[in-house]
Amino acid sequence: MKLVLFPKQTRGGMVSAVINIRFGDEKSLFGKSTDGELAGSLLMRGTKTRNKQQIQDETDRLKAQINVSGSVTGASANIRSTGANLPDALRLVRDLFRESTFPEPEFEQVRLQQIQGAESGKTDPQTLAATELRRHLNERYPKGDVRYVDTLDESIDELKAAKLEDVRQFYQHFYGPGEGEIVISGQFDQAEVKKLVAELFGDWKSPAKFERIKRAYAPVDAINKKIETPDKQNSLFLAGAPIKIDDDSPDAAALTIAGMVFGGTPNSRLFMRIRIKDGLSYGAGAQYSLPTIDDGGVLTVYAISAPQNTPKVEVDFNEELQKALKDGFSDQEVAQAKKMWLDQASVSRTEEGSIAGILASRERWGRTMAWDAKREAAVAAVTTEQVNAAFKKFMTGLPISIVKGGDFKKANAYQ
């Protein structure tokens, strides 16, 4: 585990800490997604020395905010406390990570809650549309792969079949860092904390082999699908496509700003057309997700509207896309988007709750804040011509999939 300590004066002597661990590999985790998700959901439900209420009582005593959770590929803890209470908060998190017992009543409660959540999702347009689009964009992965997206029925079946002994076995076999970071930022005794972290986590290792699971670019054919959800007032329009790019690409800065102009701000093309001008949607936007190292970028577009308006939303999206490809964005639009992006980046570095997370991400990928400075300089320097060129490069001919969920039959839409 990598340790990053960032001592600094803070209001009220507050400290933020992030602990991330990753474990397993593509082969060893195959078929274990449900067990891993359940294990991660139970980390704050009981340890060898505390039950769920006692964990909450200790958190209250420390006047701290503590959240520990996990997935099939890793787990994380977030701590917000005073410097004086940080040592005891770290001790509590150590127990949550290393001595969880997974009490049977808690397991049953979480399992049933997740089943109920999946059941309710079967009639929810947002859940159904999002699941369908994610399944399509990840269609190359076989069932059992951690990147495979279950249908809601598959999730329900797996939750119904889940056994506590398998969840406990997952925990025993995988939990511990194959790779990870501990980052602490704020007002604390650096020597004391460094020594304590070594005592609490220094000998903690995952029993399983670790190898990062990649998410590489792979094209998919475009689909256009509607999902009927009777008696639901709202509908969700989603569009998306894989794009071949990472956050170190020469096009990253230009495409980031293109995304903001097209759909990433309240002044964006999509929001102004769909929400303001045509009054069709309660909200609309788009963004590009640019991963680190892997080149599996993703375009995502969304709009929430009444079902009778969804066909018009789809028309507006297509018209705004073609207009942007034909005419490009203006100098004013690009300048406004650049300022907003740079302002947001500056603010995130000064927010006490964000610094530890940023440092953890940089440490994971072997980066320093010099990478942020380089990225911000690239955004500040990007020209309107470069933004338009990047948008055309990635969007021209892109097979964009569309999925919409809603009560379209009652609204006589898409019939």
Secondary structure, 3 states (H helix, E strand, C coil): CEEEEEECCCHHHEEEEEEEEECCCCCCCCCCHHHHHHHHHCCCCEECCCEHHHHHHHHHHCCCEEEEEECCCEEEEEEEEECCCHHHHHHHHHHHHHCECCCHHHHHHHHHHHHHHHHHHCCCHHHHHHHHHHHHHCCCCCCCCCCCCCCHHHHHHHHHHCCHHHHHHHHHHHCCCCEEEEEEEECCCHHHHHHHHHHHHCCCCCCCCCCCCCCCCCCCCCCEEEEECCCCCCEEEEEEEEEECCCCCCCHHHHHHHHHHHHHCCCCHHHHHHHHHCCCEEEEEEEEECCCCCCEEEEEEEEEECHHHHHHHHHHHHHHHHHHHHHCCCHHHHHHHHHHHHHHHHHHHHCHHHHHHHHHHHHHCCCCHHHHHHHHHHHHHCCHHHHHHHHHHHHCCCCCEEEEEECHHHHCCCC
